[in-house]
Amino acid sequence: MLKVRTRIAPSPTGDPHVGTAYIALFNRCFAHQHAGEFILRIEDTDQVRSTAKSEADILAALRWLGLTWSEGPDVGGPCGPYRQSERSDLYSREIRTLLNSGHAFRCFCTSERLSSLRAQQIQDKAAVGYDGHCLSMTSEQVAACVAAGTEHVIRMRIPEEGDCVFLDMLRGEIRIAWQQIDMQVLIKSDGLPTYHFANVVDDHHMNISHVIRGEEWINSTPKHLLLYQYFGWVPPTYCHMPLLRNPDKSKLSKRKNPTSISYYRDMGYLPRALVNYLGQMGWTMPDGREMFSIEEMTTEFDLSRVSLGGPVFDVDKLTWLNGKYLRERVSDDEFIALFRDWAFAPSKVARIVPLLKDRVDKFSDVEPLAGFFLAGLPAIDSACFTHKSLNTETMRRILQFSIWQFENTKGFSRDEVENACLLLANHMALKIREFLFPLFVAISGKAVSTSVVDSISILGLDLTRARLRHAITVLGDISNKESKLLEKEFQQFSGAGD
């Protein structure tokens, strides 16, 4: 019998997302319930956006939740390496197989031609996609272009007629016409594989038996199955999970909800409560109990019982569940230990103390000055933002631009935060003191506190973003029309700063 092997394959291009943890949880439970193995692989083919910090944050966040893996970049294993950036030789070998068999071809179309083609297709209200222009090239023409060093990509051939039909563990038979599938780029012009190619090659060579992933990948499955067919490999079983939703049923996104696992850790949620809540996303225990451990979930797990209705990730319900854990499942001694580790972690306190020593005369002075480091969202209202020269519209611009600029900042050191603020203040033609005023209020709840630049760096992106968004809400939410204008202005500013 084929051994069950599942995987989670995050891209290290941003915050550790609760959606990643949700999919990881269900993969891990399924594998362990069948005495199988759960693997972690880093999909870092996007060399521009991938960072070592993001990878480290993702691994730390999943470990914090207890979603451990048997093979991965940090623990090794028989199918390594477990970072795609370290598997180039394998991809080179496998793409040659497809080129030699004629299932893949070199495409020398320029970006200008492709942009023109896309614009014409949109104008004609035709299907948008590659038109197969380079398929007509002779082998001699291709060889000449390669010898001349002409920049190109490698694409896969797609059947012109018929449907791709496959079975999904949750959805049954799915049928997608090949005419809807583009001739996917497999190898980019820089020689690196795209997600689709590396995904299939890695799943095969890592002996993945079941691919349990989000439903946004359903339309990509025909490409993946076709690659398995071209290689002559046996494909895994596919299962496409429903996406997490905001309470308004829109796709879960950081613009409407905190989505970073780090945010919930830094806010003082219990990892067991967050895992428990994620386990309720479209699935319930057979006996209906609302509180259960990952071990209990694994024992009772049955993937076929997952509901296809979009599960709603409601922070208020998570908070309620976390409170039940604190009251019913945490002893007084454990509460003390957990609170101490959260509030007074040496690495955190070591950064706060230098901001306080010159400002206090006794320890009781610390809380009024630095209590906001241990708080959630400050208790503020519009009156807190009263300023002699800044109006509400300007302050909302400052806060929104700061969110976007901080999200674009690769690191979050004091100097990087300060530089981001200086750049924005200069763009908005404001004195730095004026620019920082709404940030002081949003971060600390007060117009004057410890250095707001240092405070932002210590709190980190997740809590900073949540507090700035909260301040915008207090000042009056930004309309969709206003948001589009601000995004356009910020893109022009950030593009000019590159």
C-alpha positions, 0 to 999 in steps of 0.5 A, spaced: 500 500 500 502 506 498 505 510 504 501 517 505 505 523 504 503 530 504 506 536 504 506 544 505 510 548 501 510 556 503 513 561 499 518 565 503 515 572 500 511 575 506 508 574 513 507 567 516 499 566 514 494 563 518 491 560 511 498 556 511 497 554 518 490 552 516 492 547 510 498 545 514 494 542 519 489 538 515 495 535 511 498 534 518 492 530 520 491 526 514 498 524 514 498 522 521 491 519 521 494 514 516 501 513 519 504 517 514 509 523 513 508 530 513 513 534 509 515 542 509 518 544 502 520 552 501 518 554 494 523 560 493 523 560 486 521 568 486 528 570 488 526 577 487 521 577 493 523 571 497 527 572 503 531 568 509 527 572 514 520 570 511 522 563 511 525 563 518 518 567 520 514 561 517 518 556 520 518 559 527 510 560 526 508 553 524 513 550 530 509 555 535 503 552 533 505 545 534 505 543 526 511 539 526 514 536 520 518 530 519 522 532 513 524 539 511 530 544 510 531 545 517 531 537 519 533 534 512 530 528 510 531 523 504 528 527 499 532 533 500 534 539 499 527 542 501 528 549 498 527 549 490 532 554 489 537 548 491 534 543 486 536 547 480 540 541 477 533 536 478 529 542 474 534 542 468 534 535 467 527 534 467 526 540 462 530 537 457 526 531 458 520 535 456 524 539 450 526 532 447 519 529 447 516 535 444 512 536 450 515 543 451 518 548 447 522 555 447 518 561 446 522 567 444 516 572 444 518 579 447 514 582 453 512 587 448 509 582 443 505 579 449 503 585 452 500 587 445 497 580 444 494 581 451 491 588 449 488 585 442 485 579 445 481 583 451 479 588 445 476 582 441 473 579 448 477 573 446 480 568 451 487 571 454 493 567 453 499 565 449 497 564 441 502 559 440 506 563 435 513 560 437 510 553 435 511 554 428 519 555 429 523 550 425 529 546 430 534 550 426 531 557 427 530 555 435 538 553 435 540 559 431 536 563 437 539 559 442 546 560 439 545 567 439 543 568 446 536 570 445 532 571 451 527 566 452 522 562 456 520 554 456 512 553 455 508 547 455 504 544 450 497 544 451 491 540 447 487 544 443 481 540 444 477 536 449 477 536 457 481 535 462 477 530 467 480 529 474 477 526 481 477 531 487 477 527 494 471 533 496 468 535 490 468 529 485 469 529 478 471 536 475 471 537 468 475 543 465 476 544 457 483 545 455 481 551 451 481 554 458 488 552 459 494 557 457 501 554 455 504 555 461 511 558 462 515 552 465 522 555 465 523 563 466 528 567 462 532 567 468 533 559 468 529 558 474 522 554 474 515 557 475 511 554 481 507 550 476 513 546 474 517 545 480 511 544 484 510 537 480 517 535 479 518 536 487 511 532 489 513 526 484 521 526 487 518 527 494 513 521 493 507 526 495 501 521 495 496 526 496 496 534 495 491 537 499 491 545 498 486 551 497 481 551 492 484 557 488 489 551 485 483 547 482 484 551 475 491 549 475 490 542 476 490 540 468 497 543 467 499 539 473 496 533 471 498 534 464 505 534 466 505 528 470 502 525 463 508 527 459 513 525 464 509 518 465 509 519 472 503 517 477 499 523 479 498 524 487 490 524 489 488 531 489 483 535 494 482 542 494 480 545 501 475 551 501 478 558 502 478 561 509 473 567 508 472 574 512 466 575 516 463 578 510 464 572 506 470 575 502 477 572 501 481 572 507 486 578 506 490 582 511 486 588 508 480 586 512 483 582 518 490 580 521 492 574 517 499 573 520 500 568 525 505 572 528 500 577 530 496 572 534 502 570 537 504 577 539 497 579 541 498 573 546 493 568 543 495 561 545 497 556 540 493 551 542 487 555 541 489 558 534 490 551 532 483 548 535 480 554 531 483 553 525 481 545 526 473 548 526 474 551 519 469 547 515 470 541 519 467 538 526 469 533 531 464 527 530 461 528 537 461 536 536 465 538 541 468 545 540 475 544 544 480 539 542 487 538 541 491 537 535 492 529 537 485 529 538 483 532 531 488 527 528 485 521 531 478 523 529 480 526 522 476 524 516 477 529 510 471 527 507 467 530 512 470 537 510 464 542 508 465 546 502 462 552 504 467 557 505 469 557 513 469 564 516 475 566 520 472 570 525 477 574 530 471 575 535 470 567 535 477 566 536 478 571 542 472 567 545 475 560 544 482 563 547 478 566 553 475 559 554 482 556 554 485 561 559 479 560 564 478 552 563 484 549 560 490 553 564 492 552 571 494 558 575 501 556 575 501 555 567 498 562 566 503 565 570 509 562 566 505 563 559 504 570 561 511 571 563 514 568 557 509 573 553 510 579 556 517 579 559 521 575 554 528 577 555 529 579 548 523 583 548 525 587 554 532 588 552 530 592 547 524 596 551 529 598 557 534 602 554 528 607 552 525 607 559 531 608 563 532 615 562 525 617 563 523 614 569 525 615 577 521 609 579 518 602 577 511 605 577 513 610 572 514 604 567 507 602 566 504 609 564 510 610 559 510 603 556 504 599 558 502 600 550 508 594 549 503 589 552 497 592 550 492 590 544 489 596 540 490 602 544 483 606 547 483 612 542 478 616 539 478 622 534 479 627 539 486 624 541 488 626 534 487 633 535 493 637 532 494 645 530 496 644 523 494 637 521 487 635 519 484 629 519 485 627 511 492 628 512 493 624 518 489 618 514 494 619 508 500 619 513 497 612 517 495 609 510 502 611 507 505 608 513 502 601 512 504 600 505 511 603 506 512 599 512 510 593 508 515 594 503 520 595 507 525 588 507 527 589 514 524 592 520 530 595 524 530 602 527 534 605 522 529 602 516 523 604 520 526 611 521 528 611 513 521 609 511 518 615 515 523 620 513 522 618 505 514 619 507 515 625 510 519 628 505 514 626 499 508 629 503 512 636 505 511 635 512 516 636 518 518 629 521 515 631 527 508 633 524 509 626 520 510 622 526 504 625 531 499 621 528 503 615 529 505 616 536 497 616 537 496 610 533 502 606 536 501 608 544 495 611 545 498 618 546 501 624 543 508 623 547 511 617 549 517 613 548 521 614 541 515 612 536 520 609 531 524 605 536 517 603 538 514 601 531 521 597 530 520 593 537 512 591 536 514 589 529 510 589 522 504 585 525 502 589 531 504 596 528 499 595 522 493 593 526 494 599 530 495 604 524 489 600 521 485 601 528 487 609 528 484 610 521 478 607 523 477 611 529 479 617 524 473 615 519 474 609 514 477 611 507 472 610 502 474 605 496 474 611 491 479 615 496 483 608 497 484 608 489 487 615 489 491 614 495 494 607 492 495 611 485 499 616 489 503 611 493 505 607 487 508 613 483 512 615 490 514 608 491 516 607 484 520 613 484 524 611 490 526 605 487 
